[in-house]
């Protein structure tokens, strides 16, 4: 019963350029509105109000005049360079907690909001939904988010930034080392089925987010996925059909490589994560609230065919 809707082709790519913004600039609407607020969490190497994110927000504000939009900034009040660096370097759990604190302190969100996460930003919004969620997320949309991790490092852009090159070098030196797991964001969601025992013993962020902490003694509720996702009104994970950035691309739909054969993929319906309902995906699905969407195109190509805006019209803005 899992909903699969093939959307039109997408070709919007967020720019990495950004201007320094104050906290006031993150309040992107002051007009009284009947639209539910929206929170956005950007992806790796981007910033809260880069040119691409700002353009996307402007399109949403045109569609829904007066809508309140908040774009999560980590570190809050940081410069664009500091934001970009935080996408590569940092403790993922601490960044998730930072987002929880930031959103809890915004009065306009007090009655709940819809949320959109771009790439790894979707994992941070899941952290919020599963471990904080006050105020609550209503509809959660994630674009190209590696929900079941990555089995290969995300490649640096062309031309590569020094920050990305250094982070990739450090990750390759020991992805499952204690240092990497606590200091490199990509390492926090690196899940190689061929090294699953290492993943379980050293990773905490993605392991616990997906409830796999239950496979480790003493992890408690945190390791079992917190409150899970069954409380969402709708969960909309979006996969890019030509994604060559996330490996496997189907991780966006909670697929993963087979433990014994990396040429095979195991779909969500055959994962214990789903069949045993570790974080509420099966409950959402049976209630008609899990919608696995598709966008043709490469990672974070959102514009051609109005792929992203079609999703905005369907899942964002209603009270």
C-alpha positions as CSV (number, residue, x, y, z in Angstrom):
1,X,0.0,0.0,0.0
2,X,3.0,2.3,0.0
3,X,2.2,5.3,-2.2
4,X,4.6,5.8,-5.1
5,X,3.9,8.8,-7.3
6,X,6.1,9.6,-10.3
7,X,6.6,13.3,-10.5
8,X,7.7,15.5,-13.4
9,X,11.4,16.1,-14.1
10,X,13.3,18.3,-11.7
11,X,16.2,20.6,-12.4
12,X,16.5,23.1,-9.5
13,X,19.9,23.1,-7.8
14,X,20.5,25.2,-4.6
15,X,23.4,27.6,-4.9
16,X,26.2,27.5,-2.3
17,X,26.6,31.2,-2.3
18,X,25.1,33.1,0.6
19,X,25.1,36.5,2.3
20,X,25.6,37.0,6.0
21,X,22.2,37.1,7.7
22,X,21.0,38.2,11.1
23,X,18.5,36.3,13.2
24,X,15.8,38.9,12.1
25,X,16.4,38.0,8.5
26,X,15.3,34.4,9.2
27,X,11.8,35.7,10.0
28,X,10.7,35.7,6.4
29,X,7.1,36.9,6.7
30,X,5.3,39.2,9.0
31,X,1.9,39.3,7.2
32,X,-1.0,37.6,9.1
33,X,-1.6,34.3,7.4
34,X,-3.8,31.2,7.5
35,X,-1.1,29.0,6.2
36,X,0.8,26.5,8.4
37,X,4.4,27.6,8.9
38,X,7.2,25.9,7.1
39,X,10.7,24.9,8.3
40,X,13.6,24.1,5.9
41,X,16.9,22.4,6.8
42,X,19.4,22.7,4.0
43,X,21.9,20.1,2.8
44,X,25.6,19.5,2.8
45,X,27.7,22.5,1.8
46,X,24.7,24.9,1.6
47,X,23.6,27.6,3.9
48,X,20.3,28.7,5.5
49,X,19.7,31.6,3.1
50,X,21.9,30.8,0.1
51,X,20.8,32.2,-3.2
52,X,19.1,28.9,-4.1
53,X,17.3,28.4,-0.8
54,X,16.2,32.1,-0.8
55,X,14.8,31.7,-4.3
56,X,13.0,28.6,-3.3
57,X,11.5,30.4,-0.3
58,X,10.4,33.3,-2.5
59,X,8.5,30.9,-4.7
60,X,6.7,29.5,-1.7
61,X,5.9,33.0,-0.4
62,X,4.4,33.8,-3.8
63,X,2.3,30.7,-3.7
64,X,1.2,31.2,-0.1
65,X,1.3,35.0,0.7
66,X,2.2,35.6,4.3
67,X,3.4,32.1,5.1
68,X,6.0,32.0,7.9
69,X,9.2,30.3,6.8
70,X,12.2,29.5,8.9
71,X,15.4,28.1,7.4
72,X,17.5,26.4,10.1
73,X,20.9,27.9,10.6
74,X,23.7,25.9,12.3
75,X,25.5,27.5,14.0
76,X,22.8,30.0,14.7
77,X,24.1,33.5,13.9
78,X,27.1,32.0,12.1
79,X,28.7,33.3,8.9
80,X,28.1,31.5,5.6
81,X,31.6,30.0,5.8
82,X,30.8,28.7,9.3
83,X,27.5,27.2,8.2
84,X,29.2,25.4,5.2
85,X,31.9,24.1,7.5
86,X,29.3,22.8,10.0
87,X,27.8,20.7,7.2
88,X,31.1,18.7,7.0
89,X,32.6,19.0,10.5
90,X,30.7,18.6,13.7
91,X,28.9,16.2,16.0
92,X,25.6,15.2,14.2
93,X,23.7,14.6,17.5
94,X,24.8,18.0,18.9
95,X,23.7,19.7,15.6
96,X,20.4,18.0,15.9
97,X,20.0,19.2,19.4
98,X,20.9,22.7,18.3
99,X,18.1,22.6,15.8
100,X,15.7,21.4,18.5
101,X,16.6,24.4,20.7
102,X,16.4,26.8,17.8
103,X,12.9,25.7,16.7
104,X,11.6,25.5,20.2
105,X,12.3,29.2,20.7
106,X,10.3,30.5,17.7
107,X,6.8,31.6,18.8
108,X,5.4,31.5,15.2
109,X,6.0,27.7,15.2
110,X,4.2,27.0,18.5
111,X,1.1,25.3,16.9
112,X,3.2,23.1,14.7
113,X,4.7,23.3,11.2
114,X,5.4,21.5,8.0
115,X,9.1,20.7,7.3
116,X,11.3,20.1,4.3
117,X,14.8,18.6,4.5
118,X,17.3,18.7,1.7
119,X,19.6,15.7,1.6
120,X,21.3,15.3,5.0
121,X,19.1,18.1,6.3
122,X,16.3,15.5,6.2
123,X,18.1,13.4,8.7
124,X,18.4,16.4,11.1
125,X,14.6,17.0,10.7
126,X,14.0,13.3,11.5
127,X,16.1,13.8,14.6
128,X,13.9,16.7,15.6
129,X,10.7,14.7,14.9
130,X,11.9,11.6,16.8
131,X,13.7,13.2,19.8
132,X,12.2,16.6,20.3
133,X,9.1,17.5,18.3
134,X,7.9,20.4,20.4
135,X,6.4,22.2,18.6
136,X,5.4,19.3,16.4
137,X,6.1,18.6,12.7
138,X,2.9,17.9,10.8
139,X,4.0,16.9,7.3
140,X,7.7,16.0,6.7
141,X,9.1,16.1,3.2
142,X,12.7,14.9,2.6
143,X,14.5,15.3,-0.7
144,X,17.3,12.8,-1.5
145,X,17.8,12.1,2.2
146,X,20.0,9.0,2.9
147,X,17.6,7.6,5.4
148,X,19.3,4.2,5.6
149,X,22.8,5.8,5.3
150,X,25.4,5.9,2.6
151,X,27.8,3.1,1.7
152,X,30.2,5.4,-0.1
153,X,31.2,9.0,0.7
154,X,29.3,11.8,-1.0
155,X,31.6,13.2,-3.7
156,X,32.9,16.7,-3.4
157,X,31.5,19.3,-5.9
158,X,33.4,20.5,-8.9
159,X,35.5,22.4,-8.3
160,X,36.0,20.9,-4.8
161,X,36.2,23.1,-1.7
162,X,39.2,22.6,0.6
163,X,36.8,21.9,3.5
164,X,35.2,19.1,1.5
165,X,38.5,17.6,0.5
166,X,39.9,17.6,4.0
167,X,36.7,16.1,5.5
168,X,36.8,13.4,2.8
169,X,40.4,12.6,3.5
170,X,39.8,12.4,7.2
171,X,36.8,10.1,6.7
172,X,38.6,7.7,4.4
173,X,41.3,7.4,7.1
174,X,38.9,5.8,9.5
175,X,35.2,6.2,9.0
176,X,34.3,4.1,12.0
177,X,36.9,5.6,14.3
178,X,35.6,7.3,17.5
179,X,37.0,10.6,16.3
180,X,35.3,10.4,12.8
181,X,32.0,9.4,14.3
182,X,31.9,12.4,16.6
183,X,33.5,15.0,14.4
184,X,32.5,14.3,10.8
185,X,28.9,14.6,9.8
186,X,29.0,12.2,6.9
187,X,30.5,9.6,9.1
188,X,27.4,9.8,11.3
189,X,25.3,8.3,8.5
190,X,27.9,6.1,6.9
191,X,26.4,2.6,6.9
192,X,28.3,-0.1,5.0
193,X,26.4,-3.4,5.3
194,X,29.8,-5.2,4.7
195,X,31.0,-3.6,8.0
196,X,27.8,-3.7,9.9
197,X,29.3,-4.9,13.1
198,X,31.6,-1.8,13.1
199,X,28.6,0.4,12.4
200,X,26.7,-1.0,15.3
201,X,29.5,-0.7,17.7
202,X,30.7,2.8,16.9
203,X,27.8,4.7,15.2
204,X,25.1,6.2,17.4
205,X,23.4,8.9,15.2
206,X,21.9,6.9,12.3
207,X,21.9,3.6,14.2
208,X,19.6,5.0,16.9
209,X,17.6,7.1,14.5
210,X,16.6,4.0,12.6
211,X,16.0,2.0,15.8
212,X,19.0,-0.3,15.2
213,X,20.3,0.6,18.6
214,X,17.9,-2.1,19.9
215,X,20.5,-4.6,18.5
216,X,23.0,-3.3,21.0
217,X,22.5,-4.0,24.7
218,X,21.7,-1.0,26.9
219,X,20.8,1.5,24.2
220,X,17.3,2.1,25.7
221,X,14.6,4.3,24.1
222,X,17.2,6.6,22.4
223,X,18.7,3.6,20.6
224,X,15.2,2.4,19.6
225,X,14.4,5.6,17.7
226,X,12.9,7.8,20.4
227,X,9.2,8.4,19.7
228,X,9.6,7.4,16.1
229,X,7.6,8.9,13.2
230,X,4.1,7.5,13.5
231,X,2.9,10.8,15.0
232,X,3.4,12.6,11.7
233,X,0.3,13.5,9.7
234,X,2.3,12.6,6.5
235,X,5.8,11.5,5.7
236,X,7.0,12.1,2.2
237,X,10.5,10.8,1.3
238,X,11.5,11.8,-2.2
239,X,14.0,9.9,-4.2
240,X,15.9,11.2,-7.3
241,X,15.8,8.5,-9.9
242,X,19.1,9.5,-11.5
243,X,20.9,10.2,-8.2
244,X,24.6,9.5,-8.5
245,X,25.5,11.3,-5.3
246,X,23.9,9.2,-2.6
247,X,24.9,5.5,-2.6
248,X,22.5,3.8,-2.9
249,X,20.1,6.4,-4.2
250,X,17.3,4.2,-2.9
251,X,18.4,5.0,0.6
252,X,16.0,8.0,0.2
253,X,13.2,5.3,0.4
254,X,14.9,3.3,3.2
255,X,16.4,0.7,0.9
256,X,19.9,-0.6,1.6
257,X,22.4,-2.9,0.1
258,X,22.1,-6.6,0.9
259,X,24.5,-7.8,3.6
260,X,26.0,-10.5,1.5
261,X,25.8,-9.1,-2.0
262,X,26.3,-5.3,-2.6
263,X,24.9,-5.7,-6.1
264,X,21.5,-6.4,-4.6
265,X,19.2,-3.9,-2.9
266,X,16.7,-4.8,-0.1
267,X,13.5,-2.7,-0.4
268,X,11.8,-1.1,2.6
269,X,9.1,-3.7,2.8
270,X,11.7,-6.4,3.5
271,X,13.6,-4.5,6.2
272,X,13.1,-5.3,9.9
273,X,13.0,-1.6,10.3
274,X,9.6,-1.8,8.5
275,X,8.3,-5.3,9.2
276,X,8.8,-4.9,13.0
277,X,7.8,-1.2,12.8
278,X,10.8,0.0,14.7
279,X,10.2,3.7,14.1
280,X,6.6,3.7,12.9
281,X,7.0,3.4,9.1
282,X,4.7,0.4,8.8
283,X,2.1,2.2,11.0
284,X,2.3,5.3,8.8
285,X,2.0,3.1,5.7
286,X,-1.0,1.2,6.9
287,X,-2.7,4.5,7.8
288,X,-2.0,5.9,4.3
289,X,0.4,8.4,5.6
290,X,3.7,7.2,4.0
291,X,4.2,8.4,0.5
292,X,7.3,7.4,-1.4
293,X,7.7,10.1,-4.1
294,X,10.0,10.3,-7.1
295,X,11.8,13.1,-8.9
296,X,13.5,12.2,-12.1
297,X,16.9,13.8,-12.3
298,X,20.1,13.9,-10.3
299,X,20.6,14.7,-6.7
300,X,18.7,17.9,-5.6
301,X,17.4,18.6,-9.1
302,X,14.1,20.1,-8.1
303,X,12.9,22.7,-10.7
304,X,12.2,21.4,-14.2
305,X,8.6,20.2,-14.3
306,X,7.9,22.0,-11.0
307,X,8.9,18.9,-9.1
308,X,9.4,20.6,-5.7
309,X,6.6,23.1,-6.1
310,X,4.2,20.3,-6.9
311,X,5.1,18.8,-3.6
312,X,4.8,22.1,-1.9
313,X,1.3,22.6,-3.3
314,X,0.3,19.1,-2.1
315,X,1.8,18.9,1.3
316,X,2.7,22.5,2.5
317,X,0.5,25.4,3.7
318,X,-2.7,23.8,5.0
319,X,-3.6,24.5,8.6
